[in-house]
């Protein structure tokens, strides 16, 4: 069988798919519902990540806050280790 004949037969078979009458309306209703739910969430995690990733100043602030937290944590650990034993029993 020639490739064109095989292709034509395949197209005829694919054309015979049964689609229920309200399929397009149902799909569009689901899309509109999804969009409404997405808009109703004022501040979602995805939106927060998007906002943070767009602004270099916010990224810098988060990195600086993380670095400061790490430094403070190290200072507290050194104080506890070198203390007279009051803090660690």
Secondary structure, DSSP 8 states (H G I E B T S, - for coil): --HHHHHHHHHHHHHT----TTHHHHHHHHHHHHHHHHHH-SS-HHHHHHHHHH-HHHHHHHHHHHHHHHHHHHHHHHHHHHS-SSTT-
